[in-house]
Amino acid sequence: MDLVFATNNLHKISEIEILLKQHLINYKYSYKILSLDEINCFEDIPENCNTLEGNASQKSMYVFKNYNKNCFADDTGLEIEALDGRPGVYSARYAGNERDFEKNMNKVLSELEGKKNRKARFRTVISLIIDGEEKLFEGIVNGIIMTEKRGEKGFGYDPIFQAEGYNISFAEMTLDEKNKISHRGIAALKLINHLKEISKK
């Protein structure tokens, strides 16, 4: 079965593809992940809700209605306790509409300067639509915001986020290490378990 992932972010696609290969080897359906480019979707999909759930649903429903493809979409927010949950749903555009994560990280580090409370969490919501039926899956990982950027792997805020129980940033982990504990990995495993149930029918 083809499943469109409503993104062109190659990092996100790689993470999902690795998990699918690991967990769906012996099931009836094999799933091929397609990017938006691969279905010739080049428009800027609306993403203007004020919740992660709303944005994920908006993106997946757009693809299903306009391209008639089974699909899933995610939205992720970095929620920082000392900033009253910001940047949250505005994480990608926190420092401006250009989605520059260097600027986003610099803004977060600047706003946290001098603050002792650096507790934060990443939260991902995935909206899956198959044959018009939607399911939502959530993943959360708790941690702290580091005082400086560390690591070259990953993307987004990974260089300044340290997960609970670890002494390295997400950007210092291998993809396999990160997938086992990350917000997106947790939500994706819930998605995969649902796909397993579909394969059994």
Secondary structure by P-SEA (a helix, b strand, c coil): cbbbcccccaaaaaaaaaaaaaccccccbbbbbbcccccccccccccccccaaaaaaaaaaaaaaaccccccccccccccccccccccccccccccccccaaaaaaaaaaaacccccbbbbbbbbbbbbcccbbbbbbbbbbbbbcccccccccccccccccccccccccccccaaaaaaccaaaaaaaaaaaaaaaaaac
